Structures are given as C-alpha cells and as structure tokens.
C-alpha cells in the first residue's frame, strides 16, 4: 500500500442525508482515512462562517491582553484543564523544551444535575471581554455536535451500534483550546510551536488554522502538510480511540513547525476541539477489534486514569 500524501476529504451531508448509499460511502471513506493516515478534512460541519469569524476575533482579543491580566486566569492544581496556560509550559512527551505557545481551555457546560458537576474543573469567565465566553461556548456546542456524528460513523465502521459513543460523550470532559503562537523574536533553541505528538482524546476537530504549519507523519515517516480549506474541519484520531479500537484506527503523529525565518514575526492562531469521553469510560480494547491476527495491544484503563497519566507526561501536572 502506498503511503498517503494528501489528507482525504469527506462531506458530513453524505452521512446525514437519509440516503443509505451515501451514508455507507461516508462511513467507508472516513473509516479508510482513519485507518491509513488518521486524519480527514470534513466539510458540512455545523459551524457557520460568522461564528468562526467572531470566535477568532475574541481569541485574538484575549491573547492581546497584558500578561498580568492573562495570568489571573491560570488556575493552580487542575493541570491546565480550564482557563489560561502560559507560554512554554506544555511540552511533548520525551521533551523538556516547552512548546512556543500559550492557550486557553473552554470545558463542558454541565447542568446542575450532572453527576460530573464538581468532578470536572469549573469554566473560567473573562469579564474583560463580554463576548469571549459566550462565543467560545457556542462553538464548543457545535463542534461537539459535529464530533458526535463523526463518532457514529466510526462506530459503524468498526462494527458497533451506530450510537455506541453517544452516552460516553454526553457530559464528556472535552475541551476547546484556542492557541496563540506568538511571533518568534530569537533563535528558538530547538523549540517548535508544537513538537511531534499524538493527541490524548477520542477525536480532535481543528478549525481551519491560519496558514501552514500543521504537518502529519504518514506511514513511511514523511511529513505532509495538513491545511484545511476555509469551510473544512481537520479531524484526527486520538490515542483513546486508537486504544479502544486496538489500533485499527490510527492515532497519527503530528506537529506544528516554525515558519521560515523571514516569517518569524508572524503570529499564528489555531482552535482545536479535543473530544473526550466521560472520565469513567473504559478504554479496554473492543472485542470486535481483536482476533488471532490482531491480538490485544493495550492494558485495560479508564479514560480518567489515562488522561491523568498523559497530563503528567506532558508537564501539565
């Protein structure tokens, strides 16, 4: 099989059209993409252009706040899971050099009746920007809705009931992460904007990042650019889903590289949505993904336990 050299593209309308053949084709195409490269570009998501524009404006406004203001929103003891995380704090597994970025986390908006109220950290409100939380929360809601449909297609692809994931992602510990990569003003000393890594969660939905930078490693180890069209989300498999599917669906190594030196003065913004399940979901390899040719690869663990392990590895707790 030739290694993938371009990120495949699919359209969510095919899945939700009501046409059996179009739905089947979508399931096959997205499943094949996630088996072969672990990334896909998705058209037909639920975000509209105006919301995306508003969110980017709010995000740019937040990161332009003085450092002393932003630092008030950095909460100790929660592993950066809500609020602000300052520049250079997070690093890839196996590296000590911090990534050249700072970021914010919007979390799940739980009802007072939810069993996870008080289990997950509370969201943090930025009073300096009246539209910041409202816009972020709306984008969170629509990205989560999109992710549910993607997971339904993947459930069918690996031989599960279509709605297998629904109850696991309802009230899931997902996070929306606006990221700011500041201009580079000195030799970065082996640091990059985001070093090579895999994501922790089930799937990641990335809003069209501004400009090149995101690269994906294909099966022969080559790096290929992953640039979404303005109307696309770039979606990839995370390690939780890779574990659950016994590596049938690939969690692919990716990175955000520094621009060429003449463009060091150019900042970059990116807004991924990391879709997590509820913390007590079991990530035990699914029976439908285990056979004599594909023995079980991973030990049993819960999503919450796995998240804590990984947060320690990347220097967040």
Secondary structure, DSSP 4 states (H G I P E B T S, - for coil): -PPP-S--EEEHHHHHSS-HHHHHHHHHHHHHHHHHTSEEEEES-S--HHHHHHHHHHHHHHHTS-HHHHGGG--TTTTT-SEEE-TT----TT--SPPS-EEEEEE----TT-TTBTTBPPP---TTSTTHHHHHHHHHHHHHHHHHHHHHHHHHHTTS-TTTTHHHHTT---EEEEEEEPPP-S--TT--SEEEE--SSSEEEEE--SSS-EEEE-TTS-EEE----TT-EEEEE-HHHHHHTTTSS----EEEPPPPGGGTT--EEEEEEEE---TT-B-PPPGGG-BTTB---S---BHHHHHHHHHHHTT--
